[in-house]
Amino acid sequence: MSSGEGSDLLGPLFGDADVADHLSDRARLQAMLDVEAALADVEAELGVVPRGAVEPIRAAADAGRYDVRAIAAAAARDGNLAIPLVRHLTKEVEAIDASAARYVHWGATSQDILDTGLVLQLQRAVPPILAHLDRAAAAAASHARRHVDTVMAGRTWLQHSTPVTFGVKAAGWLDALMRQRASLGMALEDARVVQFGGASGTLAALGDKGVAVADRLAARLGLAAPDLPWHAHRDRLARLACALGVTCGTLGKIARDVSLLAQTEVGEAAEQQTGGSSAMPHKRNPVGASVALAAAVRAPGLVATLLAAMPQEHERGLGGWQAEWTTLPELVLVTAGASRAVASMLEGLVIDAARMRENLERTGGLIASERVAMALAAHVGRTDAHRLVEHAAQRTQAGGTLADALASDPAVTRHLTRDEIDRHLSAESYVGAVRALVERVVRRFARS
């Protein structure tokens, strides 16, 4: 995990600078300190601790006052970051006001501070991903509108199938991006819940003030207050992890499409900002696509770790909880990198409509064989029509066009004229309901 301070050589490639800052070591400590300061404040409001203790604790709750490496080394002995941080915080408060130091971390447990601190980090780190998804969706919508009639080969099993338009392909990207933007936003909202339960989740140390402290702490931090502490119930974080994982998969699908369209032999699309080669001066490598595809490869394992960590023991987990500490931030960061890369890739995507047309016509009309077979089936039945067109297609593969092969077969021309054959084999006339489909998706995006 990068500290967000430039120590990670690959961070700028696979991550996102703003998100990395929110997930840095110092940001993690600051989020925990923010919880400690807010806790003292609300406890003072409720008469649990003296009002005079609040300002010294708030003054000491500044991550810049602490040695990150020293706290990390102590955590290796203590088992988590909260224990040494509270110890250092108490010492700093003591230097300001010795009487206030006794009220640091009052009624809390380490997991309260670690979990709530993580939630604070997430509510700062995930919104940039949502913003990147919005950018990607806007770019996809622009391509869908502009290229609604730009005919290209549809491909199934990596082979030509029937004609589509680039607009409907881009609309498919847009549709998926909107779904994931909504799902990830809801998952983040569900995860924005304070953790405060004390040692075993009963708030016993605070007596009859426990629930009030928890509720007010949530409000002070801008989080929701759960009915119960969730120390060993990790479903909210797991749901967020799943949403991040599916987002990476969606971004990877778009990147896969673009990388295939950008192949030299295809040449139908290209990233505006491409990478080069240390050996081959001619190379234009699809860097953005590579970042998203790498994230799509990494994300499933990270999600699996968080799902595997869910069955935690009794009131507080051993091992599963600890496995989350680096895994979830890493998943957020790779998703941020993928969303940033895809947004930039789509914003600068260069489309070669002429090459799309050239590739579409490469098979001499075979791409529209289904349509002429359907027209012929009205006269001779589906089975015989399929057989006649299949035989013509086989002759076409040896040279010539499907239109010529069909026009030379009396069994075909008995029912279809050459003009009718040519009309049925026109790619523009065989793209189905693409205009209506694209319009429906783009209209929904405009309303969102």
C-alpha positions as CSV (number, residue, x, y, z in Angstrom):
1,M,0.0,0.0,0.0
2,S,1.4,3.3,-1.0
3,S,1.9,5.9,1.7
4,G,0.6,8.5,-0.8
5,E,3.9,10.3,-0.5
6,G,5.6,9.2,-3.7
7,S,7.2,6.0,-2.5
8,D,5.2,3.7,-4.8
9,L,6.8,3.6,-8.3
10,L,3.8,2.1,-9.9
11,G,1.2,4.1,-8.0
12,P,0.8,6.8,-10.7
13,L,0.2,4.1,-13.3
14,F,-2.2,1.7,-11.6
15,G,-3.8,4.1,-9.0
16,D,-5.1,7.6,-8.6
17,A,-3.2,10.3,-6.8
18,D,-6.2,11.9,-5.0
19,V,-7.5,8.5,-3.8
20,A,-4.0,7.4,-2.8
21,D,-3.8,10.5,-0.6
22,H,-7.0,9.6,1.1
23,L,-5.7,6.1,1.8
24,S,-2.1,7.0,2.8
25,D,-0.6,6.1,6.1
26,R,-0.9,9.6,7.4
27,A,-4.5,9.9,6.2
28,R,-5.3,6.7,8.1
29,L,-3.8,8.1,11.3
30,Q,-5.6,11.4,10.8
31,A,-9.0,9.6,10.3
32,M,-8.5,7.7,13.6
33,L,-7.5,10.9,15.4
34,D,-10.5,12.6,14.0
35,V,-12.6,9.9,15.6
36,E,-10.8,10.4,18.9
37,A,-11.4,14.2,18.8
38,A,-15.0,13.8,17.9
39,L,-15.5,11.2,20.7
40,A,-14.1,13.6,23.3
41,D,-16.3,16.4,22.0
42,V,-19.6,14.5,22.1
43,E,-18.8,12.9,25.5
44,A,-18.2,16.4,26.9
45,E,-21.6,17.6,25.5
46,L,-23.3,14.7,27.3
47,G,-21.4,15.2,30.6
48,V,-19.4,12.0,30.3
49,V,-16.0,13.8,30.4
50,P,-15.1,17.3,31.5
51,R,-15.5,20.1,28.8
52,G,-11.9,21.2,29.6
53,A,-10.6,17.9,28.2
54,V,-11.8,18.5,24.7
55,E,-9.5,21.3,23.4
56,P,-6.3,19.5,24.5
57,I,-7.4,16.3,22.8
58,R,-8.4,18.2,19.7
59,A,-5.1,20.0,19.6
60,A,-3.2,16.8,19.9
61,A,-5.3,15.0,17.2
62,D,-3.1,16.1,14.4
63,A,-1.3,13.3,12.4
64,G,1.6,15.7,11.7
65,R,2.6,15.5,15.3
66,Y,3.3,11.8,15.2
67,D,6.1,9.6,13.8
68,V,4.4,7.2,11.4
69,R,7.2,4.7,11.4
70,A,7.4,4.6,15.2
71,I,3.6,3.9,15.4
72,A,4.0,1.2,12.7
73,A,6.8,-0.5,14.6
74,A,4.8,-0.4,17.8
75,A,1.7,-1.8,16.0
76,A,3.8,-4.9,15.1
77,R,4.2,-5.6,18.8
78,D,0.7,-4.5,19.9
79,G,-1.3,-6.1,17.1
80,N,-3.1,-3.0,15.7
81,L,-2.5,0.6,15.0
82,A,-5.0,2.0,17.5
83,I,-3.1,0.9,20.6
84,P,0.2,2.7,19.9
85,L,-1.7,5.7,18.4
86,V,-3.8,6.1,21.6
87,R,-0.6,5.8,23.6
88,H,1.1,8.5,21.6
89,L,-2.0,10.7,21.6
90,T,-2.3,10.4,25.4
91,K,1.3,11.5,25.8
92,E,0.7,14.5,23.5
93,V,-2.4,15.5,25.4
94,E,-0.6,15.1,28.7
95,A,2.1,17.6,27.5
96,I,-0.7,20.1,26.9
97,D,-2.9,19.4,29.9
98,A,-2.1,16.4,32.2
99,S,-5.7,16.3,33.6
100,A,-7.2,16.0,30.1
101,A,-5.0,13.0,29.2
102,R,-7.0,10.6,31.4
103,Y,-10.1,11.1,29.1
104,V,-8.4,10.1,25.8
105,H,-10.2,7.2,24.2
106,W,-12.8,7.2,26.9
107,G,-15.2,4.2,26.7
108,A,-13.9,3.1,23.3
109,T,-12.1,0.1,22.0
110,S,-9.4,-0.2,19.4
111,Q,-11.7,-1.6,16.8
112,D,-14.1,1.4,17.2
113,I,-11.4,3.7,16.2
114,L,-9.9,1.6,13.4
115,D,-13.3,0.8,11.8
116,T,-14.7,4.2,12.0
117,G,-11.4,5.7,10.8
118,L,-11.6,3.3,7.8
119,V,-15.2,4.4,7.1
120,L,-14.1,8.1,7.1
121,Q,-11.3,7.2,4.6
122,L,-13.8,5.4,2.4
123,Q,-16.2,8.3,2.3
124,R,-13.4,10.4,1.0
125,A,-11.7,7.9,-1.3
126,V,-14.6,6.4,-3.1
127,P,-16.3,9.6,-4.4
128,P,-13.4,10.2,-6.9
129,I,-14.1,6.8,-8.4
130,L,-17.8,7.8,-8.8
131,A,-16.6,11.0,-10.5
132,H,-14.4,9.0,-12.9
133,L,-17.3,6.7,-13.7
134,D,-19.4,9.9,-14.4
135,R,-16.7,11.1,-16.8
136,A,-16.5,7.7,-18.5
137,A,-20.3,7.6,-18.9
138,A,-20.4,11.0,-20.4
139,A,-17.7,10.1,-22.9
140,A,-19.6,6.8,-23.8
141,A,-22.8,8.8,-24.2
142,S,-21.1,11.2,-26.6
143,H,-19.8,8.3,-28.7
144,A,-23.2,6.6,-28.7
145,R,-24.8,9.8,-30.0
146,R,-22.2,10.6,-32.6
147,H,-21.9,7.1,-33.9
148,V,-25.4,5.8,-33.7
149,D,-25.3,5.1,-37.5
150,T,-21.6,4.2,-37.8
151,V,-21.9,0.7,-39.1
152,M,-19.3,-1.9,-38.0
153,A,-19.0,-5.7,-37.8
154,G,-20.7,-7.2,-34.8
155,R,-18.4,-9.9,-33.3
156,T,-19.3,-13.1,-31.4
157,W,-16.7,-15.6,-30.4
158,L,-14.2,-13.1,-31.9
159,Q,-15.7,-13.7,-35.4
160,H,-17.9,-11.5,-37.6
161,S,-21.6,-12.1,-36.7
162,T,-24.1,-9.5,-37.9
163,P,-23.7,-5.7,-38.4
164,V,-24.0,-3.4,-35.4
165,T,-23.1,0.3,-35.0
166,F,-20.4,1.7,-32.9
167,G,-23.1,3.8,-31.3
168,V,-24.9,0.8,-29.9
169,K,-21.6,-0.7,-28.7
170,A,-20.8,2.6,-26.8
171,A,-24.4,2.6,-25.5
172,G,-23.7,-0.8,-24.0
173,W,-20.7,0.6,-22.2
174,L,-22.8,3.6,-21.0
175,D,-25.6,1.3,-19.7
176,A,-23.1,-0.8,-17.7
177,L,-21.3,2.3,-16.4
178,M,-24.6,3.8,-15.1
179,R,-25.5,0.5,-13.4
180,Q,-22.1,0.3,-11.6
181,R,-22.1,4.0,-10.7
182,A,-25.5,3.5,-9.0
183,S,-24.5,0.2,-7.3
184,L,-21.2,1.6,-6.0
185,G,-22.8,4.7,-4.8
186,M,-25.4,2.7,-2.8
187,A,-22.8,0.4,-1.4
188,L,-20.8,3.3,-0.2
189,E,-23.8,4.9,1.4
190,D,-24.6,1.6,3.2
191,A,-21.0,1.4,4.5
192,R,-21.0,5.0,5.9
193,V,-21.9,3.8,9.4
194,V,-20.1,4.6,12.6
195,Q,-18.5,1.8,14.7
196,F,-18.8,2.4,18.4
197,G,-19.5,-0.4,20.9
198,G,-16.7,-0.6,23.4
199,A,-15.0,-3.8,24.4
200,S,-17.7,-6.4,23.6
201,G,-20.2,-4.3,21.7
202,T,-22.4,-3.4,24.8
203,L,-21.1,0.1,25.5
204,A,-20.9,-1.0,29.1
205,A,-18.1,1.4,30.1
206,L,-20.4,4.4,29.4
207,G,-23.4,3.2,31.4
208,D,-26.7,4.8,30.4
209,K,-24.9,7.3,28.1
210,G,-23.5,4.7,25.7
211,V,-26.2,4.8,23.0
212,A,-26.4,8.6,23.2
213,V,-22.6,8.9,22.7
214,A,-22.7,6.5,19.7
215,D,-25.6,8.3,18.1
216,R,-24.0,11.7,18.6
217,L,-20.6,10.5,17.5
218,A,-22.1,9.3,14.2
219,A,-23.8,12.7,13.7
220,R,-20.7,14.6,14.5
221,L,-18.7,12.6,11.9
222,G,-21.4,12.8,9.3
223,L,-22.1,9.0,9.4
224,A,-25.2,6.9,10.1
225,A,-25.8,5.4,13.5
226,P,-26.4,1.6,13.4
227,D,-28.9,-0.1,15.8
228,L,-26.0,-2.2,17.0
229,P,-22.2,-2.2,16.8
230,W,-21.0,-4.3,13.9
231,H,-17.5,-5.5,15.1
232,A,-17.9,-9.0,13.8
233,H,-20.6,-8.4,11.1
234,R,-18.7,-7.3,8.0
235,D,-21.5,-7.4,5.4
236,R,-21.5,-3.7,4.7
237,L,-17.8,-3.6,3.9
238,A,-18.1,-6.9,1.9
239,R,-21.0,-5.4,-0.1
240,L,-18.8,-2.4,-0.9
241,A,-15.9,-4.7,-1.9
242,C,-18.2,-6.7,-4.2
243,A,-19.4,-3.4,-5.8
244,L,-15.8,-2.4,-6.4
245,G,-15.0,-5.8,-7.8
246,V,-17.9,-5.7,-10.3
247,T,-16.9,-2.1,-11.2
248,C,-13.4,-3.3,-12.1
249,G,-14.9,-6.1,-14.2
250,T,-17.2,-3.7,-16.0
251,L,-14.3,-1.4,-16.7
252,G,-12.2,-4.3,-17.8
253,K,-14.9,-5.3,-20.3
254,I,-14.8,-1.9,-21.9
255,A,-11.0,-1.9,-21.9
256,R,-11.0,-5.4,-23.6
257,D,-13.3,-4.1,-26.3
258,V,-11.1,-1.1,-27.0
259,S,-7.9,-3.1,-27.0
260,L,-9.4,-5.5,-29.5
261,L,-10.6,-2.7,-31.7
262,A,-7.1,-1.1,-31.5
263,Q,-5.3,-4.2,-32.7
264,T,-3.2,-3.5,-35.8
265,E,-5.2,-6.0,-37.9
266,V,-8.4,-4.3,-36.8
267,G,-7.5,-0.7,-36.4
268,E,-11.1,0.6,-35.8
269,A,-10.3,2.6,-32.6
270,A,-7.3,3.9,-30.8
271,E,-6.5,5.6,-27.6
272,Q,-5.4,9.2,-28.0
273,Q,-2.7,8.9,-25.4
274,T,-0.8,5.8,-26.2
275,G,2.4,4.2,-24.9
276,G,5.5,3.4,-26.8
277,S,8.1,0.6,-26.8
278,S,11.7,0.7,-25.7
279,A,12.6,-1.4,-28.7
280,M,10.0,-0.7,-31.4
281,P,9.5,3.0,-32.4
282,H,6.3,2.3,-34.3
283,K,4.3,1.0,-31.3
284,R,1.1,2.7,-30.0
285,N,0.2,0.6,-27.0
286,P,-3.2,0.9,-25.4
287,V,-2.0,1.9,-21.9
288,G,-5.4,2.9,-20.5
289,A,-6.9,-0.4,-21.5
290,S,-3.9,-2.2,-19.9
291,V,-4.5,-0.4,-16.5
292,A,-8.2,-1.3,-16.4
293,L,-7.5,-4.9,-17.5
294,A,-4.8,-5.3,-14.8
295,A,-7.4,-4.1,-12.2
296,A,-9.9,-6.6,-13.5
297,V,-7.4,-9.3,-12.9
298,R,-6.4,-8.2,-9.4
299,A,-9.9,-7.3,-8.1
300,P,-11.4,-10.8,-7.9
301,G,-8.7,-12.0,-5.5
302,L,-9.1,-8.9,-3.3
303,V,-12.9,-9.3,-3.2
304,A,-12.5,-13.0,-2.4
305,T,-10.3,-12.1,0.6
306,L,-12.9,-9.8,2.0
307,L,-15.6,-12.4,1.5
308,A,-13.5,-15.1,3.1
309,A,-12.9,-12.7,6.1
310,M,-16.7,-12.4,6.8
311,P,-17.2,-15.4,9.2
312,Q,-15.7,-13.8,12.2
313,E,-15.6,-15.2,15.7
314,H,-18.2,-14.2,18.3
315,E,-18.1,-10.5,19.3
316,R,-14.6,-9.7,17.8
317,G,-12.8,-11.4,15.0
318,L,-9.3,-12.9,14.9
319,G,-7.5,-12.8,11.6
320,G,-10.4,-12.0,9.4
321,W,-10.7,-8.5,10.6
322,Q,-7.0,-8.0,10.3
323,A,-7.1,-9.3,6.7
324,E,-9.3,-6.3,5.7
325,W,-6.8,-3.7,6.8
326,T,-4.7,-3.7,3.6
327,T,-7.1,-5.5,1.3
328,L,-10.0,-3.1,1.1
329,P,-7.8,0.0,0.6
330,E,-5.9,-1.8,-2.1
331,L,-9.2,-2.7,-3.8
332,V,-10.4,0.9,-3.7
333,L,-7.1,2.1,-5.1
334,V,-7.0,-0.4,-8.1
335,T,-10.7,0.5,-8.8
336,A,-9.7,4.2,-8.8
337,G,-6.9,3.6,-11.2
338,A,-9.1,1.6,-13.5
339,S,-11.9,4.2,-13.5
340,R,-9.5,7.0,-14.1
341,A,-7.9,5.1,-17.0
342,V,-11.1,4.2,-18.7
343,A,-12.5,7.7,-18.3
344,S,-9.4,9.2,-20.0
345,M,-9.4,6.4,-22.6
346,L,-13.0,7.1,-23.6
347,E,-12.7,10.8,-23.6
348,G,-9.8,10.6,-26.1
349,L,-10.9,7.6,-28.1
350,V,-10.3,8.0,-31.8
351,I,-12.7,6.2,-34.1
352,D,-11.9,5.2,-37.6
353,A,-15.3,4.8,-39.3
354,A,-13.7,4.1,-42.7
355,R,-11.7,1.1,-41.3
356,M,-14.9,-0.1,-39.7
357,R,-16.5,-0.1,-43.1
358,E,-13.5,-1.8,-44.7
359,N,-13.5,-4.6,-42.1
360,L,-17.3,-4.9,-42.4
361,E,-17.0,-5.6,-46.1
362,R,-14.0,-7.9,-45.8
363,T,-16.1,-11.0,-46.0
364,G,-18.0,-10.1,-49.2
365,G,-21.4,-9.7,-47.6
366,L,-21.3,-12.8,-45.4
367,I,-21.9,-10.7,-42.4
368,A,-25.6,-10.1,-43.5
369,S,-26.2,-13.7,-44.5
370,E,-28.8,-14.1,-41.7
371,R,-31.0,-11.4,-43.2
372,V,-31.1,-12.9,-46.7
373,A,-31.8,-16.3,-45.2
374,M,-34.8,-14.9,-43.4
375,A,-36.1,-13.3,-46.5
376,L,-35.6,-16.6,-48.5
377,A,-37.3,-18.6,-45.6
378,A,-40.5,-16.8,-46.3
379,H,-40.6,-18.6,-49.6
380,V,-38.9,-22.0,-49.0
381,G,-38.9,-22.5,-45.3
382,R,-36.2,-21.9,-42.7
383,T,-34.3,-25.1,-43.2
384,D,-34.0,-25.0,-47.0
385,A,-33.2,-21.2,-46.9
386,H,-30.4,-21.8,-44.4
387,R,-29.0,-24.6,-46.7
388,L,-29.1,-22.4,-49.8
389,V,-27.4,-19.5,-48.2
390,E,-24.9,-21.8,-46.5
391,H,-23.9,-23.2,-49.9
392,A,-23.6,-19.7,-51.3
393,A,-21.4,-18.7,-48.4
394,Q,-19.1,-21.6,-48.9
395,R,-18.7,-20.5,-52.6
396,T,-18.1,-17.0,-51.4
397,Q,-15.2,-18.0,-49.2
398,A,-13.4,-19.2,-52.3
399,G,-13.7,-15.8,-53.8
400,G,-16.3,-13.2,-54.9
401,T,-19.3,-11.9,-52.9
402,L,-22.3,-13.5,-51.3
403,A,-24.6,-11.4,-53.5
404,D,-22.9,-12.8,-56.7
405,A,-23.1,-16.4,-55.3
406,L,-26.8,-16.1,-54.4
407,A,-27.6,-14.4,-57.8
408,S,-26.0,-17.3,-59.6
409,D,-28.3,-19.9,-57.9
410,P,-31.6,-20.4,-59.7
411,A,-33.1,-21.8,-56.5
412,V,-32.5,-18.4,-54.9
413,T,-33.4,-16.1,-57.9
414,R,-36.7,-18.0,-58.3
415,H,-37.8,-16.0,-55.2
416,L,-35.4,-13.1,-54.9
417,T,-34.3,-10.6,-57.5
418,R,-30.7,-9.2,-57.6
419,D,-31.9,-5.9,-56.3
420,E,-33.7,-7.7,-53.4
421,I,-30.6,-9.7,-52.6
422,D,-28.4,-6.5,-52.6
423,R,-31.0,-4.7,-50.4
424,H,-31.1,-7.6,-47.9
425,L,-27.3,-7.7,-47.8
426,S,-27.0,-4.0,-47.0
427,A,-25.4,-3.5,-43.6
428,E,-27.1,-0.2,-42.9
429,S,-30.5,-1.8,-43.4
430,Y,-29.7,-4.7,-41.0
431,V,-28.8,-3.1,-37.7
432,G,-32.2,-3.7,-36.1
433,A,-33.4,-1.3,-33.5
434,V,-30.1,0.3,-32.7
435,R,-31.5,3.9,-33.0
436,A,-34.2,3.2,-30.5
437,L,-31.9,1.3,-28.2
438,V,-29.2,3.9,-28.2
439,E,-31.8,6.7,-27.7
440,R,-33.3,4.9,-24.7
441,V,-30.0,4.6,-22.9
442,V,-28.8,8.0,-23.8
443,R,-32.0,9.6,-22.7
444,R,-31.8,7.8,-19.3
445,F,-28.3,9.0,-18.9
446,A,-29.4,12.6,-19.6
447,R,-32.0,12.4,-16.9
448,S,-29.5,11.0,-14.3
